[in-house]
Amino acid sequence: MLFLFADGRSALSDGQVYGDLAEEIENRLNEREQTSYESDGMMVHIVRTELNGQPCFLYLTCSLEPWDIVNGSLLWMSLVTALFAALLAFLASGFVAMLITKPVTEVTERAKRLARGDYALDLKKRYFCSEISELSDALDYAREEISKADAMQRELIANVSHDFKTPLTMIKAYASMIREISGEDKEKRDAHAKIIIDEADRLSELVSDVLDLSKLRSDVGRQAPVTFNLSETVYRIAGRFDYLAETAGYRFEFDVEDELYAYGERSRIEQVIYNLLGNAVNYTGEDRLVRVRLHRTEGGALFEVEDTGEGIPQDELDTIWDRYYRSKETHKRPVQGTGLGLSIVKSILQAHRCPFGVRSEVGKGSCFWAEFPPPPEDRFGEEAAAARRREDEE
């Protein structure tokens, strides 16, 4: 550090003069109050000031060597830190990637096994990533549904094959009997021919039901919805079972409100009513009583068919709508069916977005119900009147 007067004299020494330095300082300041610069590995700072009223300069110097050492050390520390951070980031990213890819790979492998038909594996598993857990749950749900569909398909093929084979076998057997045994005996021939006709009708009904179910599931052959008198439709379809009342002692109790109209595919809704009535006739109790109800509700018209049979166990309530469902109870079936009736009912009602269900208690019978939609308000008067005119003409 130096303290110089403007003429180069040192203010802190015994008259030592730094003329050249004072001139250089003056040139560097160039009317400024202070300046800093680097020279020969030194940092120089100059400040213009006064001492006892005389102008002077404060000349400060500092070696840059320690700074260079510190700067070099900091550079190496920064480089090492950067390399360590990069290595740590690489390891961390690899660990995170492994955590993510491992469950994804595991789920993918299980999905491939599922595609190959392995339905025994359990896809439901908790992972640290909620999205992968949700994907695993969705795949497990798909596995359960595909497993059910596969089992149902095998059961359907087995049942259809059996139901086709039985009447075909009967037709062939009785045709052979007519040719070889009863051809000359008119009474026996007619009896055998009637059995052939009945079995052919049963086979035709089975084919028709399978085709109906296939069309309903594939949404083919939809009809235009119309407004029709639901009350009269219920009475008319129930009339098809009058022969059972006359020949087998069946009784039908009606509680049907008049002038209730529905809006939908008329033939399909009639099929629902017929299938539910036939189901009640087949499963009712020894009293052979079937109750039929139709009432107006806020959502439309509620149709109910109740039997007095053995009822349905709680563990079977969810399966009664499946194709080829058969109750475990043995009973005589006065109305021949194919086992597809309730499945067809379910498909039709789902297509119409109609609420439906069953209430049952073992030993006290069952009550199947469906709620049919009313006509749109802006069409009710016109279409209901037109429906009444058509039915009067019929």
C-alpha positions in Angstrom: 0.0 0.0 0.0 1.3 3.5 -0.9 0.1 6.9 0.0 1.4 9.4 -2.6 1.1 13.1 -3.1 0.4 14.3 -6.6 4.1 15.1 -7.2 5.1 11.5 -6.4 6.3 12.0 -2.8 5.3 9.4 -0.3 3.2 10.7 2.5 4.3 7.8 4.8 8.1 7.8 4.2 11.1 10.1 4.6 10.8 12.0 1.3 10.9 9.0 -1.0 9.6 10.0 -4.5 7.6 7.8 -7.0 7.3 10.2 -9.9 6.8 7.6 -12.6 4.2 5.8 -10.5 2.4 9.1 -9.7 2.3 9.9 -13.4 0.9 6.5 -14.3 -1.7 6.8 -11.6 -2.8 10.1 -12.9 -3.1 8.7 -16.4 -5.1 5.7 -15.2 -7.5 7.8 -13.1 -8.0 10.3 -15.9 -10.2 12.6 -13.7 -12.0 9.6 -12.1 -12.1 9.2 -8.3 -10.9 5.6 -8.3 -10.1 2.7 -10.6 -9.0 -1.0 -10.5 -6.9 -3.1 -12.9 -4.7 -6.2 -13.1 -1.0 -5.9 -13.7 1.8 -8.5 -13.5 -0.2 -11.0 -11.4 -1.3 -8.2 -9.0 -4.6 -6.6 -8.5 -4.3 -2.8 -8.2 -6.9 -0.4 -6.8 -6.3 3.4 -6.8 -8.4 6.0 -5.0 -8.0 9.8 -5.4 -8.2 11.7 -2.0 -6.7 14.6 0.0 -4.3 14.8 2.9 -3.9 18.1 4.8 -5.5 19.9 1.9 -3.1 18.5 -0.7 -4.2 16.1 -3.4 -2.9 12.5 -3.0 -3.5 8.9 -4.1 -4.1 5.8 -2.2 -2.4 3.0 -4.1 -3.4 -0.6 -3.0 -2.0 -3.8 -4.4 -2.8 -7.5 -3.8 -1.2 -10.6 -5.2 -3.6 -12.8 -7.4 -1.7 -16.0 -6.6 -3.9 -17.1 -3.7 -7.0 -16.3 -5.7 -5.6 -18.5 -8.6 -5.0 -21.3 -6.2 -8.5 -21.0 -4.7 -10.1 -20.6 -8.2 -8.2 -23.8 -9.3 -9.4 -25.7 -6.3 -12.9 -24.5 -6.8 -12.8 -25.6 -10.4 -11.6 -29.1 -9.5 -14.2 -29.3 -6.7 -16.9 -28.2 -9.2 -15.8 -30.8 -11.7 -15.7 -33.5 -9.1 -19.1 -32.5 -7.8 -20.6 -32.4 -11.2 -19.3 -35.9 -12.0 -20.6 -37.2 -8.7 -24.0 -35.6 -9.3 -24.1 -37.1 -12.8 -23.2 -40.5 -11.4 -25.8 -40.2 -8.6 -28.4 -39.0 -11.1 -27.6 -42.0 -13.4 -27.9 -44.4 -10.5 -31.1 -42.8 -9.2 -32.7 -42.8 -12.7 -31.7 -46.4 -13.2 -33.3 -47.3 -9.9 -36.5 -45.4 -10.7 -36.7 -46.9 -14.2 -36.3 -50.3 -12.7 -39.1 -49.6 -10.2 -41.3 -48.5 -13.1 -40.4 -51.0 -15.8 -40.4 -54.1 -13.6 -44.1 -53.9 -12.7 -44.9 -52.9 -16.3 -42.9 -55.9 -17.6 -44.6 -58.1 -15.0 -48.1 -56.9 -16.0 -47.2 -57.3 -19.7 -46.1 -60.9 -19.2 -49.3 -61.7 -17.3 -51.4 -60.1 -20.0 -49.7 -62.3 -22.5 -50.5 -65.3 -20.4 -54.1 -64.1 -20.2 -54.1 -63.8 -24.0 -53.0 -67.4 -24.2 -56.0 -68.5 -22.2 -54.4 -68.9 -18.8 -57.3 -67.7 -16.5 -55.9 -69.1 -13.3 -53.4 -66.4 -12.7 -54.1 -63.5 -10.3 -53.5 -60.1 -11.9 -54.6 -58.0 -9.0 -51.5 -56.7 -7.1 -50.5 -53.6 -5.3 -47.7 -51.5 -6.8 -46.1 -48.3 -5.7 -47.5 -46.5 -8.8 -51.3 -46.1 -8.6 -51.7 -46.1 -12.4 -50.0 -49.5 -12.7 -52.2 -50.8 -9.8 -55.3 -49.5 -11.6 -54.1 -51.2 -14.8 -53.5 -54.4 -12.9 -57.0 -54.3 -11.4 -58.5 -53.6 -14.8 -56.7 -56.6 -16.3 -57.8 -58.8 -13.4 -61.4 -57.7 -14.0 -61.0 -58.4 -17.7 -59.6 -61.8 -16.8 -62.6 -62.6 -14.7 -65.1 -61.5 -17.3 -63.2 -63.3 -20.1 -63.1 -66.4 -18.0 -66.8 -66.3 -17.4 -67.4 -65.7 -21.1 -65.2 -68.6 -22.1 -66.9 -70.9 -19.6 -70.3 -69.7 -20.8 -69.3 -70.3 -24.4 -68.2 -73.8 -23.6 -71.4 -74.4 -21.7 -73.4 -72.9 -24.5 -71.8 -75.1 -27.1 -72.3 -78.2 -24.9 -75.9 -77.4 -24.2 -76.8 -76.4 -27.7 -75.1 -79.6 -29.0 -77.0 -81.7 -26.5 -80.3 -79.9 -27.3 -79.8 -80.4 -31.0 -78.7 -84.0 -30.6 -81.7 -85.1 -28.5 -84.5 -84.1 -30.9 -82.4 -85.2 -33.9 -81.9 -88.6 -32.3 -85.7 -88.8 -31.5 -86.6 -87.8 -35.0 -84.3 -90.4 -36.5 -85.4 -93.2 -34.1 -89.2 -92.7 -34.6 -88.7 -92.3 -38.4 -87.0 -95.6 -38.4 -89.8 -97.1 -36.3 -92.4 -95.8 -38.8 -90.4 -97.4 -41.6 -89.7 -100.7 -39.9 -92.5 -101.3 -37.3 -95.5 -99.0 -37.3 -95.8 -98.3 -41.1 -98.9 -100.5 -41.4 -100.4 -99.6 -38.0 -102.1 -96.2 -38.4 -102.6 -95.5 -34.7 -98.9 -96.2 -33.9 -97.8 -94.4 -37.1 -99.7 -91.3 -36.2 -98.3 -91.4 -32.6 -94.8 -91.7 -33.9 -95.3 -89.0 -36.5 -96.6 -86.7 -33.8 -93.4 -87.2 -31.7 -91.4 -86.4 -34.8 -93.4 -83.2 -35.3 -93.0 -82.2 -31.7 -89.3 -82.8 -31.7 -88.9 -80.9 -35.0 -90.9 -78.0 -33.4 -88.6 -78.1 -30.4 -85.6 -78.0 -32.6 -87.0 -75.1 -34.6 -87.7 -73.2 -31.4 -84.2 -73.8 -30.2 -82.8 -72.5 -33.5 -85.1 -69.5 -33.3 -84.1 -68.6 -29.7 -80.4 -68.9 -30.5 -80.8 -66.6 -33.5 -82.9 -64.2 -31.5 -80.3 -64.0 -28.8 -77.5 -63.6 -31.3 -79.4 -60.7 -33.0 -80.1 -59.0 -29.7 -76.5 -59.2 -28.6 -75.3 -57.9 -32.0 -78.0 -55.2 -32.1 -79.3 -56.6 -35.5 -82.9 -56.5 -36.7 -84.0 -53.6 -34.4 -87.6 -52.4 -35.0 -89.0 -48.9 -34.9 -90.4 -48.2 -31.4 -94.2 -47.6 -31.2 -96.7 -46.7 -28.6 -99.1 -49.6 -27.7 -101.6 -50.6 -25.0 -99.6 -52.5 -22.5 -102.6 -53.5 -20.4 -104.4 -55.2 -23.3 -101.1 -56.8 -24.4 -100.6 -58.4 -21.0 -104.2 -59.9 -21.1 -103.7 -61.1 -24.7 -100.4 -62.9 -24.1 -101.7 -64.4 -20.8 -104.6 -65.8 -22.9 -102.1 -68.1 -24.6 -101.9 -70.0 -21.4 -105.6 -70.6 -21.1 -105.2 -74.2 -22.2 -103.2 -74.9 -19.0 -106.1 -73.6 -16.9 -108.5 -75.9 -18.7 -106.3 -79.0 -18.9 -103.9 -78.8 -15.9 -105.7 -76.7 -13.3 -103.4 -73.6 -13.5 -104.8 -70.4 -12.1 -103.9 -66.8 -13.1 -104.7 -63.9 -10.8 -104.7 -60.5 -12.5 -104.2 -57.1 -10.9 -103.8 -55.0 -14.1 -104.6 -51.3 -14.4 -106.4 -50.4 -17.6 -105.2 -48.0 -20.3 -101.5 -48.2 -19.5 -99.3 -47.6 -22.6 -95.7 -48.3 -23.3 -93.2 -47.1 -25.9 -90.7 -49.5 -27.5 -90.3 -52.4 -29.9 -93.7 -54.0 -29.5 -92.8 -57.6 -30.5 -89.8 -57.6 -28.2 -91.7 -56.4 -25.2 -94.4 -59.0 -25.9 -91.6 -61.6 -26.0 -90.5 -60.4 -22.5 -94.0 -60.8 -21.1 -94.5 -64.2 -22.7 -91.1 -65.5 -21.4 -91.7 -64.3 -17.9 -95.2 -65.8 -17.8 -93.9 -69.1 -19.2 -91.1 -69.1 -16.6 -93.7 -68.6 -13.7 -95.9 -71.4 -15.1 -92.9 -73.7 -15.1 -91.7 -73.0 -11.6 -94.9 -72.3 -9.7 -95.9 -74.5 -6.7 -98.3 -77.3 -6.2 -101.2 -74.8 -6.1 -100.4 -73.9 -9.7 -101.0 -70.2 -9.0 -99.5 -67.4 -11.0 -100.1 -63.7 -10.1 -99.8 -61.1 -12.8 -99.6 -57.4 -11.9 -99.3 -54.2 -13.9 -99.3 -50.7 -12.3 -98.5 -47.2 -13.2 -95.3 -45.8 -11.7 -93.4 -42.5 -11.9 -91.0 -44.2 -14.4 -93.6 -45.8 -16.6 -95.5 -49.1 -16.0 -94.3 -51.8 -13.6 -95.0 -55.4 -14.8 -94.7 -58.2 -12.2 -95.1 -62.0 -12.5 -95.1 -64.0 -9.2 -95.1 -67.7 -8.7 -95.5 -69.8 -5.6 -92.7 -72.2 -6.2 -89.6 -73.2 -4.3 -87.9 -69.8 -4.8 -84.3 -69.1 -5.8 -81.4 -69.3 -3.4 -79.6 -66.1 -2.9 -76.3 -67.4 -4.4 -78.2 -68.1 -7.7 -79.9 -64.8 -8.1 -77.1 -63.3 -10.1 -76.9 -66.3 -12.5 -80.6 -66.8 -13.4 -80.2 -64.4 -16.3 -77.4 -66.4 -17.8 -77.9 -68.5 -20.9 -79.0 -72.1 -20.2 -79.6 -71.4 -16.5 -81.5 -74.3 -14.9 -82.8 -74.3 -11.4 -81.5 -77.1 -9.2 -85.0 -78.0 -8.3 -86.6 -80.8 -10.3 -90.1 -80.1 -11.6 -92.4 -80.8 -14.5 -92.2 -78.1 -17.2 -95.7 -77.6 -18.8 -94.2 -74.9 -21.1 -91.3 -76.3 -23.1 -88.3 -74.0 -23.2 -84.8 -73.9 -24.5 -83.1 -72.4 -21.4 -82.5 -69.1 -23.2 -85.7 -67.4 -22.1 -84.4 -65.2 -19.2 -81.2 -64.4 -21.2 -83.4 -63.1 -24.0 -85.5 -61.1 -21.5 -82.3 -59.6 -20.1 -81.0 -58.6 -23.5 -84.3 -57.1 -24.6 -84.7 -55.1 -21.4 -81.1 -53.8 -21.5 -81.6 -52.7 -25.1 -84.7 -50.7 -24.0 -82.8 -49.5 -20.9 -85.6 -50.8 -18.7 -85.0 -51.6 -15.0 -85.7 -55.2 -14.2 -84.9 -57.8 -11.5 -86.2 -60.5 -9.3 -87.3 -60.9 -5.7 -87.2 -64.4 -4.3 -87.2 -66.3 -1.0 -86.6 -70.0 -0.7 -89.9 -71.8 0.0 -92.0 -68.8 -0.8 -91.7 -68.3 -4.6 -90.3 -65.7 -6.9 -91.4 -62.4 -8.4 -89.9 -61.2 -11.7 -90.4 -57.6 -12.5 -89.7 -55.1 -15.3 -90.5 -51.4 -15.7 -91.5 -50.4 -19.2 -91.0 -46.8 -20.5 -94.0 -44.6 -21.1 -94.7 -42.9 -24.4 -93.0 -39.5 -24.9 -95.3 -36.8 -23.6 -95.5 -35.0 -26.9 -96.6 -38.3 -28.6 -98.7 -39.8 -26.0 -102.1 -38.5 -27.1 -101.7 -39.0 -30.8 -99.9 -42.4 -30.7 -102.1 -43.8 -27.9 -105.2 -42.9 -29.8 -103.8 -44.5 -33.0 -102.8 -47.6 -31.0 -106.4 -47.9 -29.6 -107.8 -47.5 -33.1 -105.5 -50.2 -34.5 -106.4 -52.6 -31.7 -110.1 -51.9 -32.1 -109.8 -52.7 -35.8 -107.9 -56.0 -35.1 
